[in-house]
C-alpha cells in the first residue's frame, strides 16, 4: 500500500519514470484479476493504512488523501466496499 502511494505521489509531483509507471500498470493488472474477497482484503488494508497514518505524530495529508481514495483509484470510481 505504501509503495503504491509513494509511486502515485512521485508521479503527481512530475518525478515520473518509466519504471514507476510500469510498476503501477503491473499492480493494476494484478488487482484487476482479484476476486471479491481479495478486493475486500485490499480495502481493509487501505483503511488500516489510512488510520495508521492519521494516528501518526505528523500525518501527511497527501498520504491520507491517497489512502482514503485508494480503492477508487485502483478499481474505478464506482468501487463500493
N, C-alpha and C positions, 0 to 999 in steps of 0.2 A: 504494500500500500504506500509506504513512504517513498519507495523508489519511483513508482509511477507518478506520485505527486511532485517529487523533486524534478523529474524529467518534464512534466507538464509545465511547471513554473519556470524552468530554464527556457523552454520554448516560448513561453509567454513574454519572457524578457529579451527575446530576439537573440538568445545564445544557442541557436538551433544547430544541431549537427545531424548528418545523415544517420549516424549510429543511434542517436536519441529517437529519431522518427522511426527508424526500423524497429527499435525495441518496443515502442508504443504500438506499432502496427502488429507486431508478433503477439504481444499481450492481448490486444483487442481480438485477434483471430482466435486465440485460445479461449478467451471468455465467450466469444460468440458461439462456441460449441459446448458451453456449460449447460447442465440441466438445471431445473428449477431449484433443486436442493443446493447445488453448488453456488448458484446466484444468491440464494438466501444466506449462505455462509459468507460470501463476499460482502453482502450488505451488512451483516453483523460485524465483520472486521472493519468496515468503513465507519460504522457507528462507534466502535471501540476506539479507533484511531482518533476520531473527532473528539470524543470525550476525554481521552488521554491528553490530547493537545490542549483542550480547554482547561484542564486541571493543572497544566504545567505552570511554572513560575512566570514565564513570559510567552503566553500563547501567541503564535504567529497567525495573524488574520488571514493571510493568503493560504495557509495550510488549512485553517478552519473552513474557509470557503470551498477549497478543493475537496476536502474530506466530506463536507456537507453535501456536495453535489456529485460525488464520485460515481455512484451507480448510474445517475442520469448521463454523466459524461461518457461512461463506458458502454452502457446498454441503450442509450437513447432517452429522449425527454419523456417518453411515455412509460418509463420504468415506474412500477408500483411495487413496493415491498418493504 
